[in-house]
């Protein structure tokens, strides 16, 4: 099993769980489903939390039903997996 923490920009990932809006995305209802589990995406940036440099944050663009990449959203490592589940 590949450790998500070792992935870099351009790597393919899958949503490990359903992803919901935590209130950070304007124009989308809080707690609205953004992407169901197993949705494929690509990492566009990797960083860390300012207040916790040990916690990685991944900016991921997930595919829609037409295989088009959507707007990037922030995900923690535990919300992603490197292989399709």
N, C-alpha and C positions, 0 to 999 in steps of 0.2 A: 504494500500500500504506500503510495507516494504522500509525503508530508506536504500539506498545502503551504506551510511556511517557506519551503524551498523554491516555490514557484516564482516566476518573474513576469514582467510585462510581456504580453503576447501569448502567454500560456492559456490553454483552454481549461476551464473549470466548470463544475456543475453545482447548482444550488443543492445543498445537503438537506435543507428544510424549506418549507414555503417561506418566502420573503415578503414581509409586510412593511408599509410605510410607518416609520417610527415618529412621524411628524416633521421630519427634515425635508420632505419634498413638497414644495409649494404647489398648489393647484390639484393635489391628490389628497383624498380624505385620509385622515390619520387611521391607522390599522387596516387600510385597504391592501388587498393582495397585489403585490407587484409582480412576482414570478412564482409559479408553483415549484415544488421540489423537482429536481432532475432537469431543470431548464439549463441549457448550455449557454456559456458566456465566455468572454475573453478578458483577461486582466489588462487594464490600460494604465494602471499606476499602482504602486505599492508604497505604503508609508507606515507611520505609526501614530498612535495617539500622543498628543503633546504632553498630557499629564501622566502618561504611562508609556514610556518608550519601548517597553517590552511587549506591548500589545500591537500587533500588526493590523493594518486596515488596508483592504484591497478595493480599488475602484474597478468595478466590473461592468461591462456592457453585455447584457443578456439578449438572446435572440427572442423575437416574437414568433407567432405562428407561421409567418411568411419567411422565416430565417433571416430577418433584418435585425441588425444590432440596434438596441434601444439606447436611451440616455444612460450614462454611467451612474451607478449607485454604489455607496460604500457598504462593504461587507467585512465581517470579522472572519478569521480563519475557520472557526467552528461552524460557520454558515455555508462553507464551501467544501467541495471534495474534488480531488484531481481526476478521479475516474468516475465514469457513469455508474450509478448505484445499482 
